[in-house]
Amino acid sequence: MIIFDLGGVLLQEAEINLAQVLAADLDIERIEGRPPRIFNRMFEFINLIYGKECKRDWIMGILSGEQIIQKINEEIDKPEHDLFFKNNQEKNLIKYGAGFILVPHKLVPLTQLSKEGLEFVQKCKQSGLRILILSNWDPHSFQLIKEKFPELFSLFDEQDIVIPAYIGSIKPEDAAFNYMVTHLNLDIANTFFVDDSATNVNAARKYGIVSVVHRDWQQTEQELMQKGMRF
């Protein structure tokens, strides 16, 4: 059995492709020589202006993207927040990028399927391995994502596709891994987990699941084989 994350593993996240849709004169194409990555910094700013942890509420579907965007637009240009931003590029990415990352019909077109990830899932499926998804994907855009990539999601049994809004917990909480093991009847000794977040991987390892931090598919497959997974 193998559990896959989605964003950063099977899917390329929308923030990677933001430069394709934001105006060139915003000077946001690259920061420090890398494609712009603002998802986590955006939520750090959101937490600052709300005065609480908001990412979990958004992932659970409690707080909508529209609510967050409205708050960002109200607050981001206030002088008291200037010291938060590393540079003007980062401020512009958060100010204008939130309108894509947090809006389902804009996020989905910017999200791409990993060809190598799809091929690996197909290989696992064909070998008889049970394949599952455990992703911290928000419920507002998830149905659109599933509809965009039927070649991926059709490989999985519906009960084996899990996001936080379905179960009331998110990675890296123990409850998320407990749901997968107990409710989906997994043999923990023969279960593997792939995620691009070291925090999530460490939490899964503490729970007892053999886990790999994904960087690229060649590395991931090699490490899984080293840890005992067989096709």
N, C-alpha and C positions, 0 to 999 in steps of 0.2 A: 504494500500500500504506500502511496506517496501523496502528500498534501502540497499543493502549490499556492503560493501567493499570486496575485495578479499584477498590480502596478510595479514596474521595475523587474518583473520576472517573465510573465507571459505577455504582458502588454507594456508598450512604451508610453509613459505618462505624458499627459498633455503639456505640462510645463516645459518639456524638452523642445516642443515645437512652437512655443509662444512667439519667437522672433519672426515666424512666418506670417503672423497676422497683426502684430503690433506695428505702429508707424515707425519707419526707419529713423525719423528725426528725434525719436525718444532716446536714442543712443543706448539701446538695451540688448543689442544682438548678442554680445558676449560680455561676461564679467570675469575678470582675471583669467581670460583666455579659455573659459569653459562655457558651454551652453548655459543659459540662465536657469537656475533652480531656486525657486522662491516659495515653494509650498510651505515648508516649515517656518521660514521667516515670516511669511504672511500670517500664519497662525500665532506666532509670537507677538506680532503687532495687534492682532485681533484680541488676544488674551490681555494685552496691555490696556486696550481701550474699553474692554468689557469688565476688566478686573477679575477675571476668572478663567479657568481652562475651558476653551470652547471647541477644540478639535473633536473631542469625544462626542459632544452634543451634535455636531454637524454630521459626523460619521453615523451616529445613531438615528439621524433624521429628526432630531428634536429642534435643531436650529437650521433654518434654511439658508441657502446661498444668497438669496435676495436680501434677507435680513442682515447678513454679514456685509454684503457689498454696500448697502445703505449706510451702515455704521462706518465703514472705511471711508466712504465719500464725505461723510460729515466731519471726520476727525483727522484725516491724513495730512492736510495742509495747515493744521494748527501749529504755531511755533513751538509749543511745549513738547511736540513729538519729534522735533528735528534731530535731536541727539540719538534717537533710536536707530536711524538709518546709517548704514556704513558709507553710502554715497548716494548721489542723486539717481543713479541707475537703479539701485535697489528700490528706492522710493517709487520710481515710475513703474517698475515691474509689479510691485504690489498694487499700486493705484489703478493701473490699467489691466494688469494680468488677472486680477481677481474676477473681473467680469467675464473671463473665459473659463478659468479653472473651477469657478463655483456655479456656473450656469450650465445645466446638463446639455442643452442643444448646441452649446458652443464648445464644451469640453469634449464631447464624443467625437466630432470630426478631427480633433487634434490628437486623439488617442490612436495609436497604431499597434498592430499585432506583431509580435516577435515571430518571425518565420522559424528561427531556430528553436524557439520555445514550443511552437506548434508541432514541429517535427519530433521533438523530444516527447511531448505528450502522446503523440500518435504511436511512437515506439513503445512507450510504456503500456498503452492501451492494447496494442497488438500482441504484446508479450503476456497479457493476462493480468497485469498489475491493476489493482483497484486505484483509480485516480480521483482526487478530491481537490476542492478549492476552499481555502480559508483566507479571505481578503477583507481588509478594512476599507472596502469601497462604500461610498455613500449611497443610500437607497434611492435618492432623487434621480441619479443618472444610470443606475445599474441595469434597469430593463433595456434602456437604449444601447448600452454596451453589449448586452447579450444579443440583441437584435442585429447589431453591426457585425459581430463576429460569430456567426452560426457554425463556421467550420471548427472553431475552438469549443464553444460551449455544448455543441451537440455530442461531443465525445464523453461528457460527464453525465451521470445520472443526476436528476434534478435535486434529489435529497442530499447529494454530495457537493452541492454548490452553496457555500455558507458565507454570509456577510453579517456584520454586527446587528443590524436592524432585525434580523431573523431570530437572534438568540439572546439579545440583551447584554452582550459583552463584546469587548474588542481585544485584539492582540495589543499588548503582551499579557493581558490578564489571564490568570490560571483558568478562569471559567470558560474562556474561549476554547482552550485546548481540552478541558474536561468535557465540553459538549461534543467535540469531535470524537473523543475516545469512547465516551459512555453512550451517547445518544446514537452514534453511527457505528457502534460495535467494532471499533478498531482493535486489532492486536498490537498493542503499543510496542512490543518487542520487534515487530516486523513492519513498523511504520516509519517513513522518512518524511521530512519537512524541508521545503525550499522557500526561502524568503530573502529579499535583498536588505532587510533590516537586521543588523546584528543584535539589536535589543529584542526583537521578536524571536530570533533564533536562540538567543541565550535563555529566554523564558521557556521556549519549547524544550530545550535541553534539560533545564531544571525540572520540567514536568516528566522527563524521561523519554522524550522522543528524539531519535537521531536526526540531527538537523544540519543544514548547510547554508552558509551565507552566499547567495548568488551574486556573481560578478559577470561571468559570461558562461555560455552553455558548455563549452569544452571543459572549463574548470569544474563546473557543477557536476557534469556527468562523471568525470574522473573521481571527484571527491565522494560522490554517492557510491560508486563502485568500490572505492577503498574502504568505505564504511559498511560494506556488506550487501548493498542492493544488487540484485541480479535480475536480468531481463529474461 
